């Protein structure tokens, strides 16, 4: 391979098997890889449930072949060309009987391979796919880096690392700014299902809200801000009862002030006091929230996510981390441009640096926000998946959290 470096573990494994002439190992690796088919965006928009195979002539084999690319070899997204992810088994079932003679894997690159595609050859593909059913694509809950074409240092890499929870959990490259995800149609479907984002305007609005931390609950932030102020004032840990009393006092003072007449340029404005039941209900809700936060922190400490004596400063990381991801998702769905994605990723990183002091600090803030929204103190999938991701990002030698300093040097 000369001086060429494999962009990711996928291409490295394929190339090593090819170089050794170990074709069973090659097909085993290919069976686990997601294979991306280039498509016209205009055609895909008109036919979202279909994938069209179009052959091209390749002088390397003097024959026509259908092109596919592994994840590490995908080009920077462009408005007109999109890619749809498929499995090797899909090609077994959908390879036109009167079509091209080869399947071209990563054609035009240092890692190209032309696979004969007769019925007998496709039976071999099917055999290797059937005996490797564990997963397709990169393995979930492991740190996967794009070593060529991915950001590894600098503001873009930092911003991408701030959103690494979801990349690692979903088995995607944490540092691919030119994001394709699971393919154009799947990315659009996920944005619509989980976020209601179906247009460029939706994507821009959602990204702005996340970067401003407008989606995270203001009540959660209020409760944590009270404790943060107490910790700063008293220079040490804050007792839970002290925290509860301070929050109650603050809410009562705010309610009393809101009921006082206000002097404005137009004169004195008479305020209407809030109903007592409303104020008492708000206080009770915050008291329950403090209990929930305390119990989550106890679990975080028991599982090694949060150091002894430390506390969670803010849950804004849940919005900032998702902003970093939303920037890339919009590019994969072609709602945004590469420049817009880069700008949003950098801004997400800047916001995280202002709000947090370390990767651990950021991570537990993100996980608490996710748990408060989804988990309801079940400590089930919504918590366990992120705890696993946190541990991978803190321990893996290739993790950005091990290689990118929190404070700029």
PyMOL commands that set and color helices and strands:
alter all, ss='L'
color gray80, all
select helices_A, chain A and resi 9-19+23-32+41-46+71-73+88-94+119-130+155-162+164-169+184-195+200-211+218-234+240-258+276-302+317-332+338-355+359-374+381-395+400-403
alter helices_A, ss='H'
color red, helices_A
select strands_A, chain A and resi 35-40+56-58+63-68+81-86+102-105+113-116+262-264+267-269
alter strands_A, ss='S'
color yellow, strands_A
deselect
rebuild
show_as cartoon
